[in-house]
Amino acid sequence: MPQLRYHMFSSLSKATLAKAAIFHDAPVYVQFYVTARCNLTCKQCNIIYANSDVRECTIGEIHRIAENFAKMGVAIVLLTGGEPFARKDLPEIIAAFESRGVHVRMQTNGFATEAQIEAAIAAGGKDISISLDTLRPDAQDDINGGFAKSWHRALKAIAFFTQRLPKEGSFASLGCVLQPDSIGSIEDVVRFGTAIKWYTSLVPIHVSDYVHPRGFRTFDQSLRFLPSEFAAVDGVIERVRAMQREGYLLYDSDRYLEDMKRFVRGEPTTWRDKNGGVCDSPNLYFAVLPNGDFAPCCDYRLSNAASTFAPDFPNVYRDARFRVEVKDVVSACEGCMYGSYPEITIAMRFLAAKLQRMRTFLTAPVAKDNWPLRYEQLVEIAETIRGEPRQRAKLERGKTIRFGGSNGQED
């Protein structure tokens, strides 16, 4: 088996990214739901129920998936769940992909222990995203399903990662959901991320119903933004967009931020316009269920299962009939704003975003000059930012929208 690579992207990943940028038909990104298990029940997430009907892959099957992905030239695999650190064999899963040149990104809720984090990094995991929606501990605990101290657990995990990740060749970000419960905290999270040299990536709340269940979409209808609240959403998005121009570490592209406004309103988005109004699955990205079956994305499955650990999957992936079957599914989709899917299409098909991504990862990566950080330092930074006198968006259901909270509070 090849040796682990200790830089950000392998030559395989770079070659696939270059090919995708030119031809728009190379597997840049795969979301692999390694488990449906999770130790939180977050308000905005339904994945622990959506994928609970399938088993988890064995480590042997995952090695075969990694072998297939290497043959196909997959550039990046996101290990997510559920909570990927719920799998005790996560380090071996990471090594299975990294050792074959497939770049691994890890997504976590922050409940990993120091020992788990150290083992994951030693296995080659140098790219991490941790969920953080607010700098208010009580509000985060509520968003996470009422789990006490979950905000503090996340900050402890962030501290561990800054102490273990190499300063060069690593990437760290905060995943932040724009929803009614966190709208007043978005700017604070971006400021916090910048202060600790982590990017922030926004995802708007996705809401569905029991008639149309979707993987990551909550059934809680109270989490939809009301028409009277759209102006507040616009205000927050414009503010963080201005912050990005000022040098704050917001990952999202300009087109993605504009489409976020449209998505919240239930209007058609534009990020698929250069592909006939259809997303780029499976050309640029796809998903893998916990049992190893291919899925067009986190919201949809195929009627005819195709296993990614099957010996012939690289051929199946390129088969014209398979492509038609996937396109029939994704063509019926009204569109999502699940972060990575839109952003990869945007980065591959829109020049400005392409240049922005090159700068982020290749030509001007952020200098992590204040790493390592201790948990106590992170709490102090968060408390300072949370207490800054600044206007923050406030939603008052049934009333008009106003901006307030100059004392750093949202109530």
SVG drawing of the C-alpha trace seen along z (x, -y; Angstrom):
<svg xmlns="http://www.w3.org/2000/svg" viewBox="-48 -49 53 56">
<polyline fill="none" stroke="black" stroke-width="0.4" points="0.0,0.0 1.4,-3.5 2.7,-5.7 0.6,-8.5 1.1,-11.9 1.8,-14.8 0.8,-17.7 -2.7,-19.1 -3.7,-17.4 -2.1,-14.4 -1.0,-14.4 -4.1,-12.3 -6.4,-14.9 -4.7,-17.7 -5.0,-16.0 -8.7,-15.3 -9.3,-18.9 -7.6,-20.2 -9.5,-17.8 -12.8,-18.8 -12.1,-22.4 -11.7,-21.9 -14.1,-19.1 -16.6,-19.2 -16.7,-15.4 -14.3,-14.1 -15.3,-12.9 -14.0,-15.8 -16.0,-15.1 -17.8,-12.3 -19.8,-12.5 -19.5,-9.1 -21.9,-8.6 -19.8,-6.1 -22.5,-5.8 -26.0,-6.9 -25.2,-6.9 -24.9,-10.2 -24.6,-11.4 -26.7,-14.5 -30.2,-15.1 -29.8,-18.5 -32.9,-20.4 -31.9,-21.0 -30.8,-17.4 -32.7,-14.3 -29.9,-12.0 -29.9,-9.7 -33.4,-8.6 -32.9,-8.8 -29.9,-6.4 -30.9,-4.2 -32.3,-1.5 -29.0,-0.4 -26.0,1.3 -22.5,-0.1 -19.7,1.0 -17.0,3.3 -13.4,2.0 -12.6,4.5 -15.4,3.1 -14.2,-0.4 -10.7,0.6 -12.3,1.8 -14.2,-1.5 -11.0,-3.4 -9.3,-1.2 -12.2,-1.9 -12.0,-5.7 -8.3,-5.7 -8.9,-4.0 -11.7,-6.6 -9.5,-9.5 -11.8,-10.7 -10.2,-13.9 -11.9,-14.4 -14.0,-12.2 -15.9,-13.7 -16.3,-11.3 -19.5,-12.3 -22.5,-10.6 -24.2,-10.7 -21.1,-11.3 -18.0,-9.7 -16.1,-9.5 -18.8,-7.1 -16.8,-4.5 -13.9,-3.2 -12.1,-2.3 -12.3,-5.9 -8.4,-6.2 -8.2,-3.1 -11.0,-4.5 -9.0,-7.7 -5.8,-5.8 -7.6,-3.6 -8.3,-6.7 -5.3,-8.9 -2.8,-6.1 -4.3,-5.8 -4.1,-9.5 -7.8,-10.3 -7.9,-13.5 -10.0,-13.0 -12.1,-15.7 -13.7,-15.0 -16.9,-16.4 -17.8,-16.2 -20.1,-17.7 -17.1,-18.1 -17.7,-15.2 -14.4,-13.5 -11.9,-13.0 -8.3,-14.1 -7.2,-10.5 -9.6,-10.1 -8.5,-13.3 -4.8,-12.5 -5.4,-9.0 -7.4,-10.5 -4.6,-13.1 -1.9,-10.4 -3.8,-8.4 -3.6,-11.3 -6.7,-13.4 -5.6,-17.0 -8.9,-18.6 -11.6,-19.1 -15.0,-20.8 -16.7,-21.2 -20.4,-22.3 -20.8,-25.6 -23.9,-27.7 -23.6,-30.3 -21.2,-31.6 -24.0,-31.2 -23.5,-27.9 -27.1,-27.6 -28.4,-28.3 -26.0,-25.8 -27.0,-23.1 -30.7,-23.8 -29.9,-23.6 -28.1,-20.3 -31.1,-18.7 -30.8,-19.8 -27.5,-18.3 -25.8,-20.1 -22.2,-21.3 -22.2,-20.4 -20.9,-23.9 -18.1,-23.5 -17.3,-20.0 -17.0,-21.5 -14.6,-24.2 -12.5,-21.5 -12.3,-19.6 -11.3,-22.7 -8.5,-23.3 -7.3,-19.7 -7.3,-20.1 -5.2,-23.3 -2.8,-21.4 -2.4,-18.4 -2.9,-19.5 0.2,-20.6 0.2,-24.4 1.2,-23.7 -0.9,-21.6 -4.0,-21.5 -7.4,-23.1 -10.0,-23.8 -13.5,-25.2 -16.7,-25.8 -19.9,-24.6 -22.7,-27.1 -26.4,-26.7 -28.3,-29.9 -31.6,-29.3 -34.0,-31.3 -32.4,-30.2 -28.9,-31.3 -29.4,-34.3 -28.2,-36.8 -25.0,-34.8 -23.7,-34.3 -21.4,-37.4 -20.1,-36.4 -19.2,-32.9 -17.4,-34.3 -15.4,-36.7 -14.6,-33.8 -13.4,-31.6 -11.2,-34.3 -9.7,-35.0 -8.7,-31.3 -7.7,-31.0 -10.6,-28.7 -12.8,-29.4 -16.6,-29.5 -19.0,-27.9 -22.7,-28.8 -25.6,-26.5 -29.2,-27.7 -31.7,-25.7 -33.4,-23.0 -37.0,-22.1 -39.1,-19.3 -42.3,-17.5 -43.3,-13.9 -44.7,-13.5 -41.3,-14.5 -38.6,-13.3 -35.1,-14.3 -31.8,-13.2 -30.6,-16.4 -33.9,-18.3 -35.7,-18.9 -39.4,-18.2 -39.7,-21.2 -41.8,-23.7 -41.2,-26.4 -37.6,-26.5 -38.7,-28.0 -38.0,-31.6 -41.2,-33.7 -41.6,-36.2 -41.4,-39.0 -38.0,-37.7 -36.4,-37.7 -35.0,-41.2 -33.1,-40.1 -31.7,-37.1 -30.5,-39.5 -29.0,-41.8 -26.9,-39.1 -25.7,-37.7 -24.7,-41.1 -22.9,-41.8 -20.8,-38.6 -20.2,-39.2 -18.7,-42.6 -16.7,-41.0 -15.2,-38.6 -14.1,-41.5 -12.5,-43.0 -10.4,-39.8 -12.6,-37.7 -12.4,-34.0 -15.7,-33.2 -15.4,-30.3 -18.5,-30.8 -18.5,-32.1 -20.4,-35.2 -22.8,-33.3 -23.5,-30.8 -24.4,-33.6 -26.7,-35.2 -28.4,-31.9 -28.8,-31.5 -31.2,-34.4 -33.2,-32.8 -33.3,-29.4 -34.7,-30.9 -37.5,-32.5 -38.3,-29.3 -37.1,-30.8 -35.0,-29.0 -31.3,-29.1 -28.7,-29.9 -25.8,-27.7 -27.0,-25.0 -27.7,-27.3 -24.5,-26.3 -25.6,-22.7 -29.1,-23.0 -30.7,-23.5 -29.4,-20.2 -26.8,-19.5 -23.5,-17.9 -24.1,-14.5 -22.5,-12.1 -20.1,-14.0 -18.4,-16.0 -19.8,-14.6 -22.0,-11.9 -22.8,-10.3 -22.2,-6.9 -24.7,-5.4 -23.4,-3.7 -23.7,-0.3 -21.6,-1.4 -24.4,-2.0 -24.1,-4.9 -26.5,-7.8 -26.8,-10.8 -26.7,-13.1 -27.7,-13.0 -31.4,-13.6 -32.0,-10.9 -31.3,-7.2 -31.4,-5.1 -34.0,-2.4 -31.4,0.0 -28.6,0.2 -25.0,-0.1 -22.4,0.8 -19.3,-1.4 -17.2,1.5 -18.1,3.9 -15.2,4.7 -16.9,3.3 -18.1,0.0 -15.5,-2.2 -17.0,-0.8 -20.6,-1.2 -19.8,-4.8 -18.8,-5.5 -21.6,-3.5 -24.0,-5.6 -27.1,-3.8 -26.0,-4.5 -25.5,-8.2 -29.0,-8.3 -30.5,-6.7 -28.8,-9.3 -29.8,-12.2 -33.5,-11.1 -33.3,-11.4 -31.5,-14.6 -33.5,-16.3 -36.6,-16.1 -34.9,-17.8 -35.9,-21.4 -32.4,-22.2 -30.5,-22.4 -28.0,-24.6 -26.0,-21.9 -22.7,-23.8 -20.3,-21.5 -22.4,-20.4 -23.3,-23.9 -19.8,-25.2 -18.0,-22.5 -20.3,-23.2 -19.6,-26.9 -15.9,-26.5 -15.7,-24.3 -18.0,-26.4 -17.6,-30.0 -14.2,-31.7 -14.3,-34.1 -15.1,-31.2 -12.4,-29.1 -9.8,-31.7 -11.1,-32.2 -10.6,-28.4 -7.1,-28.4 -6.2,-31.2 -7.7,-29.5 -6.0,-26.2 -3.0,-26.7 -1.6,-30.2 -2.4,-32.0 -3.6,-29.6 -4.3,-31.2 -1.3,-31.4 -2.1,-29.6 0.3,-31.7 -1.6,-31.6 -1.9,-27.8 -1.9,-25.9 -4.8,-27.2 -6.1,-26.1 -9.8,-25.6 -9.7,-28.4 -8.3,-30.8 -11.2,-29.8 -13.8,-30.5 -12.3,-33.9 -12.2,-34.8 -15.8,-33.7 -17.0,-35.6 -15.2,-38.7 -16.8,-38.6 -20.2,-37.7 -20.0,-40.7 -19.0,-43.3 -21.5,-46.1 -22.8,-45.4 -26.2,-45.3 -27.4,-41.7 -30.4,-40.4 -33.4,-39.5 -36.5,-37.7 -39.7,-38.3 -42.3,-35.8 -45.6,-37.5 -43.9,-41.0 -41.7,-43.1 -38.0,-42.3 -35.5,-44.6 -31.8,-44.6 -30.7,-45.0 -28.8,-43.4 -26.1,-46.0 -24.9,-44.4 -24.1,-41.2 -27.4,-39.4 -30.1,-38.1 -32.9,-38.3"/>
</svg>
